[in-house]
Amino acid sequence: MARVIVMSEEQAPLPSEGASGYLTIDLAALARNYAKLSSILAPARAGAVVKADAYGLGAGRVAPALYRAGCRHFFVAQFAEAVRLRPLLAADAQVFVLNGLQPGNEGPCAEGGIIPVLNSLEQWRSWRATAKRLNRRLPAVLQFDTGMSRLGVSPEERGTLAVELAGKGNVEVLFIMSHLASADELDSDQNDDQLAQMQRIAEELPGLEICFANSGGILLGTSYHGVLARPGIALYGGTPTTPGANQMEAVVRLDVAVVQTRTVPAGAKVGYSGTHIADSETRLATIAAGYADGLPRSLSGRGAVYYRGTRLPIVGRVSMDSITVNITALPEGTLRLGSLVEVLGLHQTLEDVARDAGTISYEILTSLGDRYHRQYR
Ligand SMILES: *Cc1c(COP(=O)(O)O)cnc(C)c1O
């Protein structure tokens, strides 16, 4: 039976299917975030990082929405992600694999129209050999390690690569890139160091343009913009800099259903190991999401959910499938079986939950489980 649940006083009602939780992804807000980043970057362009299923929000819906918003450069981490994404986008969109070219993927990558980010001399040579074997011109991006020691051509390999690049080959290098390690810290010296490295590399390889900034990098200023940026978290409503006021619009909202309420006397133990003991008569609600749904166990006894702006503190341990919250602050009878409480939304941001859980918004987003009913707007 179709029922309508008012998700908050400020929002239009959404249809309910009796799900345990509702993950609402606002594709219009996503598009506005893309437009905002694009205007900060202009005349440089904004690509989009849609790895890890678009940070857990569903690359199959997110990437086409970003394409409609004007995005043409899509970055994933893994080859398999690119294979899934490629057919969902028009031919003028480019799909890049950040983790590089793994042995065995060369042929499928070339045939599938997927663009590898080449992270070493070995990968460059293997892609050049593939182009030769297929007698085709193949596009690629070159990534350089400028101080993160994670991915990219090392300083030692740069000289040899420059020599080989100058030789005639069938690989078309679209741009050079690197990744910032401390872009979330506005005044970290590491940003200046990496920028200086990147500029030196660009001088060594004349004619190649730069793709450098992630979300945080975009806010570091125009010297970091190159021709193309690679925002991820900012598109999805996260704060790229810490601490910092968030200029982006929230894209995700998470509402979870109450599955039981009860009143317990002073002295009652709550949850696994009885880590919480009620100090007075307390009204409790058990809500239908736990660490299997991406609400970290580190929220045990910390953090809260909200009901129409009222904070309902988490009490006791976070279980696999549920969390118990103290609802004494609400008038009796306010919450019933099936009522929805807000985990992410108007009153609690991704950053709030991440802070309470001792992690970052990226981890919260990418962990949100698949047991929620997902709805796109
Ligand atoms: C994940 C990633 C990004 C996006 O970073 P955000 O901080 O989410 O904007 C950009 N570039 C590379 C290489 C990445 O791995």
The ligand as an SDF file (V2000), in Angstrom:
LIG
                    3D

 15 15  0  0  0  0  0  0  0  0999 V2000
   40.0450   10.8430   -5.8360 C   0  0  0  0  0  0  0  0  0  0  0  0
   40.8820   11.7050   -6.6860 C   0  0  0  0  0  0  0  0  0  0  0  0
   40.4690   13.0040   -7.0400 C   0  0  0  0  0  0  0  0  0  0  0  0
   39.2590   13.6730   -6.4470 C   0  0  0  0  0  0  0  0  0  0  0  0
   39.5810   14.1770   -5.1730 O   0  0  0  0  0  0  0  0  0  0  0  0
   38.5430   15.0340   -4.2960 P   0  0  0  0  0  0  0  0  0  0  0  0
   39.3250   15.4080   -3.1130 O   0  0  0  0  0  0  0  0  0  0  0  0
   37.4120   14.1300   -3.9910 O   0  0  0  0  0  0  0  0  0  0  0  0
   38.1350   16.1920   -5.1320 O   0  0  0  0  0  0  0  0  0  0  0  0
   41.2380   13.7000   -7.9590 C   0  0  0  0  0  0  0  0  0  0  0  0
   42.3570   13.1660   -8.4690 N   0  0  0  0  0  0  0  0  0  0  0  0
   42.8010   11.9400   -8.1360 C   0  0  0  0  0  0  0  0  0  0  0  0
   44.0560   11.4290   -8.7250 C   0  0  0  0  0  0  0  0  0  0  0  0
   42.0930   11.1810   -7.2160 C   0  0  0  0  0  0  0  0  0  0  0  0
   42.5460    9.9700   -6.8510 O   0  0  0  0  0  0  0  0  0  0  0  0
  1  2  1  0
  2  3  1  0
  2 14  2  0
  3  4  1  0
  3 10  2  0
  4  5  1  0
  5  6  1  0
  6  7  2  0
  6  8  1  0
  6  9  1  0
 10 11  1  0
 11 12  2  0
 12 13  1  0
 12 14  1  0
 14 15  1  0
M  END
$$$$
